């Protein structure tokens, strides 16, 4: 059980880092400003749903 908890925490933190350091900077450079806003909102919502459905229960 401890392994599942640590693995879930590592995936959650890794996902936050990937979003912050890779995906959002690419979106800033590659997308138009109005598309960037909707994209970042959608990515945040999906990561939040994933967190609530998978990482929190573990």
N, C-alpha and C positions, 0 to 999 in steps of 0.2 A: 504494500500500500504506500509506503514511503517513496518507493521508486516512481510510482505513478504521480504522486504529488510533486516531486522534484522535476520530473519530466514535463508535467503540465506547466509548472512555473517557468521552466526554461523556455518552453515553446511560446508562452505568453510574453515574456520579456523579449525574446528573439523577434517575435512578431511586431512588438512596439518599436524595437530598434530598426527593423527592416522598413516599417512604414515611415519612421522619422528620418532615417538616413539615406534611404534608397528611393522609395516610391514617391514621396511627396516632393523632394527636390527635382526628380525627373518630371513630375506633373507640372511644376512651376515653369520649367524650361520648354516643355514640349506642347503644352496645351494653351489655348486661348484663355484669358482671364475668366470669362463667364463659364467656360467648360471646366476650368480648374476647380471652381467653387463647388459645382455639382459633383464632380469626381471625388473630391476630398470628403464631401459629406457622405457620399455613397460608400466609400472605403471605410470611413469611421463607423458607419452604421453596421456594415457587414462584419467588421472586426469585433464590434461590440456584441453582435448576436453570437458570433463564434465563441467569444469569451464567456458569455452567459450560458451558452448551451453546452460547452465542452470543458473549458478550463475551470470555472467556478465549482461545478459538481465534483471534479476530481480533487 
